[in-house]
């Protein structure tokens, strides 16, 4: 089993979409815990609603690439529409932040909310 911390964010009906993402992962993966929700200002495009962010700690038999694909499909199930604007509004964003104790999302080093959410779990990180 792989131990994974997933960075989570939404600024379109955020509480509903984050809750729905958690329910899906609870049914389809080994869901361990969620960090507290944090409200954050948008990055890159300030002309949109604030984001709500957190992180999920899960265990999964999926490999990293298959989990990434699974998360993108889960985003689509929750109404995520990808546009050319990387910093635009979104129903849900699910990104692998930590894979088996190794930080794999470089946003960890530049986004305080991601550090807080990941660090909440007290995992040993490399």
C-alpha positions in Angstrom: 0.0 0.0 0.0 1.2 3.5 -0.8 0.7 6.3 1.8 -0.3 9.5 0.1 -1.2 13.1 1.1 -3.5 14.7 -1.4 -3.7 18.5 -1.6 -7.3 19.6 -2.0 -8.8 22.9 -3.1 -12.0 24.4 -4.4 -13.6 27.9 -4.9 -16.8 26.9 -6.5 -19.3 25.6 -3.9 -16.2 24.6 -2.0 -17.6 22.9 1.1 -20.0 20.7 -0.9 -17.3 19.7 -3.4 -14.6 19.0 -0.9 -17.1 16.9 1.1 -18.1 15.0 -2.1 -14.4 14.3 -2.9 -13.9 13.0 0.6 -16.9 10.7 0.3 -15.7 9.3 -3.0 -12.2 8.6 -1.6 -13.7 7.1 1.6 -15.6 4.6 -0.6 -12.9 3.9 -3.2 -9.5 4.2 -1.3 -8.4 3.7 2.3 -9.2 7.1 3.7 -7.3 7.9 6.9 -7.9 11.5 7.7 -8.5 15.1 6.6 -6.7 18.2 7.7 -8.7 21.2 8.9 -10.2 23.4 6.2 -8.3 26.7 5.4 -9.6 29.7 3.5 -7.0 31.2 1.2 -6.7 34.0 -1.3 -6.4 32.9 -5.0 -2.9 32.7 -6.5 -2.2 34.0 -10.0 -5.7 35.4 -10.6 -7.1 37.5 -7.8 -10.4 38.2 -9.5 -12.2 35.2 -8.2 -13.6 33.8 -4.9 -11.3 32.7 -2.2 -10.3 29.0 -2.1 -11.0 26.5 0.6 -8.1 24.1 1.0 -7.1 21.0 3.0 -5.3 17.7 2.6 -6.4 14.1 2.7 -4.3 11.3 4.0 -5.0 8.0 2.2 -3.5 4.6 1.5 -3.9 3.1 -1.9 -2.7 0.1 -3.9 -2.5 2.2 -7.0 0.8 3.3 -8.3 1.6 7.0 -8.6 0.6 7.5 -12.2 -2.6 5.5 -11.8 -3.5 7.5 -8.7 -2.9 10.7 -10.6 -5.2 9.5 -13.4 -7.8 8.4 -10.8 -7.7 11.8 -9.1 -8.2 13.6 -12.4 -11.2 11.4 -13.2 -12.5 12.1 -9.8 -12.2 15.9 -10.4 -14.2 15.4 -13.7 -16.9 13.4 -11.8 -17.3 16.4 -9.5 -17.7 18.8 -12.5 -14.2 20.1 -13.0 -13.8 21.7 -16.4 -10.3 22.3 -17.4 -9.6 25.6 -19.2 -6.5 27.3 -20.4 -6.4 29.3 -17.2 -4.2 27.3 -14.7 -5.2 29.7 -12.0 -8.9 30.0 -12.7 -11.9 28.9 -10.5 -12.5 25.2 -10.0 -15.0 22.9 -8.4 -12.2 20.7 -7.1 -8.5 20.3 -7.4 -6.9 17.0 -6.2 -3.1 16.8 -6.4 -0.6 14.3 -5.0 1.5 16.3 -2.5 3.4 13.6 -0.7 4.1 10.0 -1.9 5.3 7.5 0.7 6.9 10.3 2.7 8.5 12.1 -0.2 7.3 15.6 -1.1 6.4 15.4 -4.8 4.5 18.7 -5.3 6.9 21.7 -5.5 3.9 23.9 -4.5 4.6 22.6 -1.0 7.6 24.9 -0.7 5.8 28.1 -1.9 2.2 27.7 -0.6 1.8 28.1 3.2 -1.7 26.5 3.2 -0.2 23.3 1.6 2.6 23.2 4.1 0.1 23.6 7.0 -2.3 21.0 5.6 0.5 18.4 4.9 2.3 19.1 8.2 -1.0 18.5 10.1 -0.6 14.8 9.7 2.8 14.7 11.4 4.3 12.4 8.7 8.1 12.1 8.4 8.8 13.8 5.1 11.8 13.7 2.8 
